[in-house]
Each structure stands twice: as structure tokens, then as C-alpha cells.
Amino acid sequence: MHPILHRPHMHFIMHRNNMATYSYLQVRPSLLQPLYRHLEESRILTLT
């Protein structure tokens, strides 16, 4: 395996960042609702 791709401490940092992002998304859904709606509308407009 490529040495850069397989670094346990890097994986740990990425995992911690993902968990922090996930908990942030869980805590602040009201901020994300308009963003998701906007993304959905943009994607629908792009598909048509």
C-alpha cells in the first residue's frame, strides 16, 4: 500500500474531523436545511 495513503495518525485525524463534522451537523440542522434545499433546487435545475 502507498505509504502516504496508509498513515494511522492521518487516518485518526481524518476520523476525528469527520466525527466533529457529524456532531456539528447533528447539533445545527437548522443551518443546513436552507443549504440542502438550495442544493436540491440547483440540482433539479441542472438536470432539467
Rosetta constraint file for C-alpha pairs under 8 A:
AtomPair CA 1 CA 5 HARMONIC 7.34 0.50
AtomPair CA 1 CA 6 HARMONIC 6.82 0.50
AtomPair CA 2 CA 6 HARMONIC 6.34 0.50
AtomPair CA 3 CA 7 HARMONIC 6.71 0.50
AtomPair CA 6 CA 11 HARMONIC 7.67 0.50
AtomPair CA 7 CA 11 HARMONIC 6.18 0.50
AtomPair CA 8 CA 12 HARMONIC 6.07 0.50
AtomPair CA 9 CA 13 HARMONIC 6.15 0.50
AtomPair CA 10 CA 14 HARMONIC 6.16 0.50
AtomPair CA 11 CA 15 HARMONIC 5.99 0.50
AtomPair CA 12 CA 16 HARMONIC 6.12 0.50
AtomPair CA 13 CA 17 HARMONIC 6.15 0.50
AtomPair CA 14 CA 18 HARMONIC 6.12 0.50
AtomPair CA 15 CA 19 HARMONIC 6.20 0.50
AtomPair CA 16 CA 20 HARMONIC 6.11 0.50
AtomPair CA 17 CA 21 HARMONIC 6.09 0.50
AtomPair CA 18 CA 22 HARMONIC 5.99 0.50
AtomPair CA 19 CA 23 HARMONIC 6.08 0.50
AtomPair CA 20 CA 24 HARMONIC 6.08 0.50
AtomPair CA 21 CA 25 HARMONIC 6.12 0.50
AtomPair CA 22 CA 26 HARMONIC 6.18 0.50
AtomPair CA 23 CA 27 HARMONIC 6.14 0.50
AtomPair CA 24 CA 28 HARMONIC 6.01 0.50
AtomPair CA 25 CA 29 HARMONIC 5.84 0.50
AtomPair CA 25 CA 32 HARMONIC 7.61 0.50
AtomPair CA 28 CA 32 HARMONIC 7.07 0.50
AtomPair CA 29 CA 33 HARMONIC 6.22 0.50
AtomPair CA 30 CA 34 HARMONIC 7.68 0.50
AtomPair CA 31 CA 35 HARMONIC 7.30 0.50
AtomPair CA 32 CA 36 HARMONIC 5.99 0.50
AtomPair CA 33 CA 37 HARMONIC 6.11 0.50
AtomPair CA 34 CA 38 HARMONIC 6.03 0.50
AtomPair CA 35 CA 39 HARMONIC 6.15 0.50
AtomPair CA 36 CA 40 HARMONIC 6.06 0.50
AtomPair CA 37 CA 41 HARMONIC 6.17 0.50
AtomPair CA 38 CA 42 HARMONIC 6.08 0.50
AtomPair CA 39 CA 43 HARMONIC 6.03 0.50
AtomPair CA 40 CA 44 HARMONIC 6.12 0.50
AtomPair CA 41 CA 45 HARMONIC 6.11 0.50
AtomPair CA 42 CA 46 HARMONIC 6.08 0.50
AtomPair CA 43 CA 47 HARMONIC 6.15 0.50
AtomPair CA 44 CA 48 HARMONIC 6.32 0.50
